[in-house]
Amino acid sequence: VAGYEWSRQHGEENLQTPTWLHLLKFLSRVPIQLEDCFFTNIYMGLREGKATTGRFPGATSPEFVKRCQQFFLLQVATQRPSLILALGAYVPAFLAPLASQLAAWANPGSFRSRDERGVSVIGEVVFPSSTLHPCAVASIVHPSLRLSTVRYRRWGSLSGDAAEVALVQEAVLLARVYSCQTADRVGDMAPPI
C-alpha cells in the first residue's frame, strides 16, 4: 500500500524504486522506448505493507487468479501488443494457460530450465482475446531482483546479463515482424511494441 500511496500523492509512479530503476536501465539497453510500453501487473489490487516482491497473496485463490487472467486478456485485446515481457518467476505459469503456444511455461520451473529448453522467448503467441494479432512473449527476471538473479541466465552461447539482453532483442525482432504482419492483415497501423 505504501508504494500506491506515494504514487497517488505524487500523481505518478516512483521511478526511483529498485524495480523501475533496473527496468528502465534494461529497456534502454535492449533498446525499447518507454513511450512504446504499456505496464501492468498480472494480479489486480494492492499488497498490504511495504513488500513489493514475492508471491502475491491472491495467487492462492483459483477464482481470483481466473479473474486476473480474464482482465489480462482484456488488456491484451485492447492494447494489441507485439511484445510481452513477463517479469519475474511467477508470471510464466500465470500466462501459460492463456495461449496454447505458452504450454512450455505451464510447469513453473526456473529461468535456467526455460533457457535450457529454448523457451524463454516464444513467438507467434495468439491469445484468444486477440486472434488477429500474434505477439512474442519473453520471460525475464524481475527487475527488482535483477542484480542477484540475472547471472543464471543462458541464451545461445551467452550467459548472465548478455544472455537476457540477447533473448529480449530476439523477442523485439519477432515483435516487429508481427507488428508489420498485423498491420497488413488488419489494414491499419498496429500499435508499437
Sine and cosine of phi, psi and omega as CSV:
sin_phi,cos_phi,sin_psi,cos_psi,sin_omega,cos_omega
0.00,0.00,-0.50,0.86,-0.05,-1.00
-0.87,0.50,-0.70,0.72,0.02,-1.00
-0.90,0.44,-0.64,0.77,0.04,-1.00
-0.89,0.45,-0.69,0.72,-0.01,-1.00
-0.87,0.49,-0.66,0.75,0.04,-1.00
-0.87,0.49,-0.74,0.68,-0.02,-1.00
-0.89,0.46,-0.66,0.75,0.00,-1.00
-0.90,0.44,-0.69,0.73,-0.02,-1.00
-0.93,0.37,-0.55,0.83,-0.06,-1.00
-0.99,-0.14,-0.18,0.98,0.02,-1.00
0.95,0.30,0.36,0.93,0.02,-1.00
-0.28,-0.96,0.20,-0.98,0.08,-1.00
-0.94,0.33,0.49,-0.87,0.10,-0.99
-1.00,0.06,0.98,-0.18,-0.07,-1.00
-0.98,0.21,0.10,0.99,0.02,-1.00
-0.99,-0.15,0.08,1.00,0.05,-1.00
-0.98,0.21,0.38,-0.92,0.00,-1.00
-0.82,0.57,-0.65,0.76,0.00,-1.00
-0.85,0.53,-0.81,0.59,-0.05,-1.00
-0.92,0.38,-0.67,0.75,-0.01,-1.00
-0.84,0.54,-0.75,0.66,-0.03,-1.00
-0.95,0.30,-0.60,0.80,0.01,-1.00
-0.91,0.40,-0.72,0.69,-0.02,-1.00
-0.89,0.45,-0.65,0.76,0.04,-1.00
-0.90,0.44,-0.69,0.72,0.01,-1.00
-0.89,0.45,-0.75,0.67,-0.02,-1.00
-0.86,0.52,-0.61,0.79,-0.01,-1.00
-0.92,0.38,-0.44,0.90,-0.02,-1.00
-0.99,0.11,-0.36,0.93,-0.12,-0.99
-0.95,0.31,-0.69,0.72,-0.16,0.99
-0.99,-0.15,0.59,-0.81,0.15,-0.99
-0.79,-0.61,0.80,-0.60,0.00,-1.00
-0.96,0.27,0.73,-0.69,0.00,-1.00
-0.84,0.54,-0.57,0.82,-0.02,-1.00
-0.92,0.40,-0.32,0.95,-0.01,-1.00
-1.00,-0.02,0.06,1.00,-0.13,-0.99
-0.95,-0.30,0.52,-0.86,0.20,-0.98
-0.83,-0.56,0.81,-0.59,-0.04,-1.00
-0.95,-0.30,0.66,-0.75,0.05,-1.00
-0.51,-0.86,0.25,-0.97,0.11,-0.99
-0.96,-0.28,0.49,-0.87,0.02,-1.00
-0.96,0.28,-0.47,0.88,0.02,-1.00
-0.95,-0.31,0.73,-0.68,0.04,-1.00
-0.98,0.19,0.52,-0.86,0.11,-0.99
0.96,-0.27,-0.08,-1.00,-0.07,-1.00
-0.87,-0.49,0.40,-0.92,0.12,-0.99
-1.00,-0.08,0.56,-0.83,0.15,-0.99
-0.99,0.16,0.55,-0.84,0.04,-1.00
1.00,0.06,-0.31,-0.95,-0.10,-0.99
-0.97,-0.25,-0.16,0.99,-0.03,-1.00
-0.91,0.41,0.74,-0.67,0.00,-1.00
-0.87,-0.49,-0.01,1.00,0.02,-1.00
-0.80,-0.59,0.17,-0.99,-0.02,-1.00
0.99,-0.14,0.06,-1.00,-0.04,-1.00
-0.92,0.39,0.73,-0.68,-0.01,-1.00
-0.94,0.35,0.71,-0.70,-0.05,-1.00
-0.81,0.58,-0.60,0.80,-0.01,-1.00
-0.95,0.32,-0.17,0.99,-0.05,-1.00
-0.90,0.43,-0.25,0.97,0.00,-1.00
-1.00,0.04,-0.10,0.99,0.00,-1.00
-0.98,-0.21,0.94,-0.34,-0.01,-1.00
-0.83,0.55,-0.59,0.81,0.00,-1.00
-0.91,0.41,-0.68,0.73,0.01,-1.00
-0.91,0.41,-0.69,0.73,0.02,-1.00
-0.86,0.51,-0.69,0.72,0.00,-1.00
-0.87,0.49,-0.69,0.72,0.04,-1.00
-0.89,0.46,-0.65,0.76,0.02,-1.00
-0.91,0.40,-0.63,0.78,0.05,-1.00
-0.90,0.43,-0.66,0.75,0.04,-1.00
-0.89,0.45,-0.66,0.75,0.03,-1.00
-0.91,0.41,-0.64,0.77,0.06,-1.00
-0.86,0.50,-0.71,0.71,0.01,-1.00
-0.88,0.47,-0.59,0.80,0.07,-1.00
-0.89,0.45,-0.67,0.74,0.04,-1.00
-0.90,0.45,-0.66,0.75,0.03,-1.00
-0.89,0.45,-0.69,0.72,0.01,-1.00
-0.89,0.45,-0.59,0.81,-0.02,-1.00
-0.98,0.22,-0.72,0.69,-0.09,-1.00
-0.99,0.15,-0.49,0.87,-0.07,-1.00
0.76,0.65,0.86,0.51,-0.03,-1.00
-0.94,0.34,0.49,-0.87,0.13,-0.99
-1.00,-0.07,-0.32,0.95,-0.02,-1.00
-0.60,-0.80,0.72,-0.70,0.13,-0.99
-0.84,-0.54,0.82,-0.57,0.11,-0.99
-0.98,-0.19,0.90,-0.44,0.01,-1.00
-1.00,0.01,0.95,-0.32,-0.11,-0.99
-1.00,-0.02,0.88,-0.47,0.13,-0.99
0.97,-0.23,0.15,-0.99,-0.12,-0.99
-0.96,0.27,-0.43,0.90,-0.12,-0.99
-1.00,-0.02,-0.32,0.95,-0.12,-0.99
-0.94,0.34,-0.66,0.75,-0.02,-1.00
-0.81,0.58,-0.71,0.71,0.00,-1.00
-0.92,0.39,-0.51,0.86,0.07,-1.00
-0.91,0.40,-0.66,0.75,-0.05,-1.00
-0.98,0.19,-0.49,0.87,-0.14,-0.99
-0.76,0.64,-0.72,0.70,-0.04,-1.00
-0.97,0.25,-0.07,1.00,-0.09,-1.00
-1.00,0.02,-0.26,0.97,0.02,-1.00
-0.47,-0.88,0.74,-0.68,-0.07,-1.00
-0.87,0.50,-0.50,0.86,-0.01,-1.00
-0.91,0.41,-0.31,0.95,-0.02,-1.00
-1.00,-0.10,0.23,0.97,-0.03,-1.00
-0.82,0.58,-0.53,0.85,-0.01,-1.00
-0.91,0.42,-0.24,0.97,0.01,-1.00
-1.00,-0.10,-0.01,1.00,-0.08,-1.00
-0.88,0.48,-0.65,0.76,0.09,-1.00
-1.00,0.10,0.92,-0.38,-0.14,-0.99
-0.73,0.69,-0.74,0.67,0.04,-1.00
0.79,0.61,-0.34,-0.94,-0.01,-1.00
-0.82,-0.57,0.19,-0.98,0.09,-1.00
-0.85,0.52,-0.66,0.75,-0.01,-1.00
-0.86,0.51,-0.70,0.71,-0.03,-1.00
-0.92,0.39,-0.61,0.79,0.06,-1.00
-0.91,0.41,-0.66,0.75,0.02,-1.00
-0.88,0.47,-0.72,0.69,-0.02,-1.00
-0.88,0.47,-0.56,0.83,0.01,-1.00
-1.00,0.07,-0.06,1.00,0.01,-1.00
0.94,0.34,0.47,0.88,-0.05,-1.00
-0.89,-0.45,0.37,0.93,0.06,-1.00
-0.97,0.26,-0.37,0.93,0.14,-0.99
-0.85,-0.53,0.79,-0.61,0.03,-1.00
-0.81,-0.59,0.81,-0.59,-0.02,-1.00
-0.99,-0.15,0.21,-0.98,0.04,-1.00
0.80,0.60,0.65,0.76,0.06,-1.00
-0.98,0.19,0.79,-0.62,0.01,-1.00
-0.85,-0.53,0.92,-0.39,0.07,-1.00
-0.99,0.11,0.58,-0.81,-0.06,-1.00
-0.86,0.50,-0.39,0.92,0.00,-1.00
-0.99,0.16,-0.14,0.99,-0.10,-0.99
-0.58,-0.82,0.87,0.49,-0.17,-0.99
-0.92,0.39,-0.39,0.92,0.00,-1.00
-1.00,-0.01,0.07,1.00,-0.13,-0.99
-0.73,-0.69,1.00,0.03,0.06,-1.00
-0.95,0.32,0.39,-0.92,0.04,-1.00
-0.58,-0.82,0.23,-0.97,0.12,-0.99
-0.99,-0.12,0.57,-0.82,0.03,-1.00
-0.77,-0.64,0.76,-0.65,-0.01,-1.00
-0.81,-0.59,0.66,-0.76,0.02,-1.00
-0.99,-0.15,0.88,-0.48,0.01,-1.00
-0.79,-0.62,0.33,-0.94,-0.01,-1.00
-0.91,0.42,0.45,-0.89,0.03,-1.00
-0.93,0.36,0.73,-0.68,-0.07,-1.00
-0.84,0.55,-0.56,0.83,-0.03,-1.00
-0.93,0.37,-0.33,0.94,0.01,-1.00
-0.92,-0.38,0.18,0.98,-0.12,-0.99
-0.81,0.59,-0.75,0.66,-0.09,-1.00
-0.88,0.47,-0.52,0.85,-0.04,-1.00
-1.00,-0.07,-0.27,0.96,-0.10,-0.99
-0.90,-0.44,-0.37,0.93,-0.09,-1.00
-0.91,0.42,-0.38,0.92,-0.02,-1.00
-0.88,0.48,-0.33,0.94,-0.02,-1.00
-1.00,0.07,-0.10,0.99,-0.05,-1.00
-0.96,0.29,0.56,-0.83,0.07,-1.00
-0.65,-0.76,0.78,-0.63,0.06,-1.00
-0.55,-0.83,0.91,-0.42,-0.11,-0.99
0.89,0.46,-0.76,-0.65,0.01,-1.00
-1.00,-0.04,0.08,1.00,-0.07,-1.00
-0.99,-0.12,0.36,-0.93,0.07,-1.00
-0.66,-0.75,0.28,-0.96,0.05,-1.00
0.89,0.45,-0.61,-0.79,-0.04,-1.00
-0.85,0.53,-0.67,0.74,0.00,-1.00
-0.87,0.49,-0.59,0.81,0.02,-1.00
-0.91,0.41,-0.71,0.71,-0.03,-1.00
-0.93,0.36,-0.63,0.78,0.08,-1.00
-0.87,0.50,-0.72,0.69,-0.03,-1.00
-0.90,0.44,-0.66,0.75,-0.02,-1.00
-0.93,0.36,-0.57,0.82,0.06,-1.00
-0.95,0.30,-0.59,0.81,0.08,-1.00
-0.88,0.47,-0.62,0.78,0.08,-1.00
-0.89,0.46,-0.69,0.73,0.02,-1.00
-0.90,0.44,-0.62,0.79,0.04,-1.00
-0.88,0.47,-0.68,0.73,0.03,-1.00
-0.88,0.47,-0.69,0.72,0.06,-1.00
-0.87,0.49,-0.69,0.73,-0.02,-1.00
-0.87,0.49,-0.62,0.78,0.02,-1.00
-0.91,0.42,-0.62,0.79,0.05,-1.00
-0.89,0.45,-0.73,0.68,-0.03,-1.00
-0.91,0.42,-0.60,0.80,0.01,-1.00
-0.88,0.48,-0.69,0.72,0.03,-1.00
-0.92,0.39,-0.68,0.73,0.01,-1.00
-0.88,0.47,-0.67,0.75,-0.01,-1.00
-0.91,0.41,-0.65,0.76,0.01,-1.00
-0.88,0.47,-0.65,0.76,0.04,-1.00
-0.91,0.42,-0.68,0.73,-0.04,-1.00
-0.93,0.37,-0.71,0.70,-0.11,-0.99
-0.99,0.12,-0.43,0.91,0.03,-1.00
1.00,0.01,0.20,0.98,0.08,-1.00
-0.61,-0.79,0.10,-0.99,0.01,-1.00
-0.95,0.30,0.79,-0.61,0.09,-1.00
-0.97,0.25,0.48,-0.88,0.02,-1.00
-0.90,0.44,0.38,-0.92,0.01,-1.00
-0.92,0.40,0.24,-0.97,0.01,-1.00
-0.94,0.35,0.00,0.00,0.00,0.00
